[in-house]
Amino acid sequence: MFAKRTCQVFVFTMSNYLLAPSMIASDFTRLAEEISACESAGADWLHMDVMDGHFVPTITIGPLFVEACKRASKLPLDVHLMISEPEKYIEAFAKAGAGNITVHVETCSDLPRIVRQIQSLGCKAGITLNPATPASALDSALSLADLVLVMSVNPGYSGQTFMPEMIAKVEEIRNKLNALRSPAHLEVDGGINAETLPLMKKAGATAFVTGNAAFKHPKGTGEGVRLLKKIASS
């Protein structure tokens, strides 16, 4: 039996292109200011990269960080679980305030079941895969998912170089979603900046995670987010 719904449900519309600054690239000593800058500049979601030091080599944040961001922001929290055995922790992240929870096919023995678990908690369910994993690995849950995430870097570290070969994977998954008449957002994450975002948008992506291009912009976080939001929406 899955737990009672506890998360706010967010409605996706394919007409909107969404920008999700990745908080792992922010200045944690100024977290509330960074969140405020993202909100003021037009960010749509706040992206949370959760890494466990097992599925990926880095350890980052947990439910307490997500809960703190929830208190500081009214934006939906887009939680990406780069962790082993995600089914053990989904409820904790839902209670912490996640709006979307995305899991990796590589860590899920029964992907459709975990998608339904996420949805039973009132959250939007996302599915994703590593760059080396074929898009067909998502097929069992593609019709159920609210969100599909394509990684354009190998997960584990912020600031990596964009992998252009992932453009074809976005196109492939966009075609699959269209064939299913799915309203799911197609999100991309990894090396997304002013040059790569238009490439992924043209390939069929509708939501864009960005890290350094927003938080390390020479004119500040607000200007970085504002520029990328303008590109995404144009």
C-alpha positions, 0 to 999 in steps of 0.5 A: 500500500502506498502512502497518502498523497502529500505533495502539491500536484502541478499541471504540465502544458506542452505550450510552455517551455520551462527553465529549472536552475539546478540548485547544486550549482548555487552558492549555498551560503546565500541560498535564500538570495539565490532562490529569490534571484531565480524566482524574480528572473522567471525560473519555472522550477528549482532542480534538485540533484540528489546523489548518494555516492553509490549510483554516482560517485558524488554525495550531495543533498537529501530531504532536509535540503529540499525541505529548506528550499520548499520553505524559501520558495513557491516554485515547484521543486524538481527532484532528480534522484541519482541514487540506488534503491530510490523506492526507499526514499521517495516518500521522504522526498515527497514529504519534504515538498518535491513537486516532481520526482525523477528516478533512473531506469538503471536503479529500478527493477520495476520502473512502472511500479515506481512511477505509480508509487511517486504518483500515489504520493501526489507528485509528478513522476519522472523517468531518466537514463544515463547517456549510455543507456538506450532510449528503449529502456524507458519504454515500459513506463513511457506512457505513464510518466509525467516527465522524461529527463535526458542527461546530456552529461554523465551524472555525478558532477556539475559543470561537465561538457555537453554531449552533442550525441544526446540531441539524437536521443532527445529527438528519438524520445520526442517521437516516442512521446508524440506517438503516445500522445503523451503530455509529458515534459521532455527535460534535458540536463547537462551543459545547458547554456545559451548555445546548447539550449536552442539545440535541445529545444529544436530536438523536442525538449520542453524543460531545461535544467541549467547550472553554471550558465545561471549561477556563474553568470558574470552579471549574477544569477538573475541575469543568467536565469533571465537570459536562458528563460528568454532563449527558451521562450523565444 
